[in-house]
């Protein structure tokens, strides 16, 4: 009886598996995205209030929805 020989593939469960550069880049980008989004969103709050004709308290509730 012949058995098929499968190549060994490194998986995350394998203790010697190393993360690839692409994975590290993706995780770094995802981590930076949250901080960058807040930094871009906060200065626009007055413009959002003006465009939507809303008071400051109402516009600040959008931060809760953002999170």
C-alpha positions as CSV (number, residue, x, y, z in Angstrom):
1,X,0.0,0.0,0.0
2,X,1.4,3.4,-1.0
3,X,0.9,6.5,1.1
4,X,1.1,10.0,-0.3
5,X,3.9,12.1,1.0
6,X,2.9,15.7,1.8
7,X,5.4,18.5,2.0
8,X,6.0,20.0,5.4
9,X,4.5,23.4,5.7
10,X,5.3,25.9,8.5
11,X,2.1,26.9,10.3
12,X,1.4,29.3,13.2
13,X,1.1,26.2,15.5
14,X,4.6,25.1,14.6
15,X,6.9,26.3,17.4
16,X,9.6,27.3,14.9
17,X,7.4,29.2,12.5
18,X,8.5,32.8,11.9
19,X,6.2,35.6,10.8
20,X,6.8,36.8,7.3
21,X,7.6,40.4,6.5
22,X,4.2,40.8,4.9
23,X,2.4,39.7,8.0
24,X,4.5,42.1,10.2
25,X,3.7,44.9,7.7
26,X,0.0,44.2,7.8
27,X,-0.1,44.1,11.6
28,X,1.9,47.4,11.8
29,X,-0.5,49.1,9.4
30,X,-3.5,47.9,11.3
31,X,-2.1,49.2,14.5
32,X,-1.2,52.6,13.1
33,X,-4.6,52.9,11.4
34,X,-6.6,53.6,14.6
35,X,-4.3,56.3,15.8
36,X,-4.1,58.0,12.4
37,X,-7.9,57.9,12.1
38,X,-8.4,59.7,15.4
39,X,-5.7,62.3,14.5
40,X,-7.5,63.0,11.3
41,X,-11.0,63.0,12.8
42,X,-10.6,65.3,15.8
43,X,-9.6,68.4,13.9
44,X,-12.6,68.0,11.6
45,X,-15.2,68.1,14.4
46,X,-16.0,71.9,14.0
47,X,-16.4,71.4,10.3
48,X,-18.7,68.5,10.8
49,X,-20.8,70.5,13.2
50,X,-21.1,73.4,10.7
51,X,-21.9,71.1,7.8
52,X,-24.6,69.2,9.8
53,X,-25.8,72.3,11.7
54,X,-25.3,70.5,15.0
55,X,-24.2,71.7,18.3
56,X,-20.8,70.7,19.8
57,X,-22.3,68.1,22.2
58,X,-24.1,66.3,19.3
59,X,-21.0,66.3,17.2
60,X,-19.0,64.8,20.1
61,X,-21.3,61.9,20.1
62,X,-20.0,60.9,16.8
63,X,-16.7,60.0,18.6
64,X,-18.6,57.4,20.5
65,X,-20.0,55.9,17.3
66,X,-16.5,56.1,15.8
67,X,-15.1,53.9,18.6
